Amino acid sequence: MDDPHQNQPLERSGASLEDATVAMVLVHGRGARARGMLDLAREVRHDDVAYLAPQAQDGSWYPQLFLAPLEANEPNLSSALRAVGDAIETAVDGGVPRERVVLLGFSQGACLATEFAARNARRYGGVVALSGGLIGPAVDRERYEGSMAGTPVFLGCGDRDPHIPVERVHESAAVFDDLEAAVTDRIYRNVGHTVLSDELTVVRQLLEDVVESTA
């Protein structure tokens, strides 16, 4: 299939889009389910936020490692990027402005979230990458252009993560800095591939800031 992730479920929780002031799109990791990301959403729940979680076909957004050549992950990668874009458009069509949509991913989902945001630079509510970074064997800065207009971007990763090189996190942060985002990259010592309570605190504060900006 040329577009394997189309017509997959879009799981939802939290406020309805009609009532929400902020939307969060949550992108799951390899071998996971969208429902699992809604469990994470409960950890950072805010009453004014609608949570949307797209589902990858067979639980994986692309077949190879995120450091593989881009063509090795096609057509799945392009389809996955469209799925993320479609989830954002669902929020926008439901009445949440794009600048109040927060994009969050974990692991493979974090790689996909950063790649989508960098390829589609503009103002968002925020971008959060938990254990992930830009996709490809090397960071090609010519692939990314435009301005994120001060969008808060948080990249968190453990220094013992077996899947995500710390250098790729720093390289990704540099790209977002070039794209005029407000970037924080935080490397946690003696930590592997996981989500930490400190990262959840960052996400809660980010959501609170976006909600308060609408008041």
Disulfide bonds with the S-S distance in Angstrom:
none
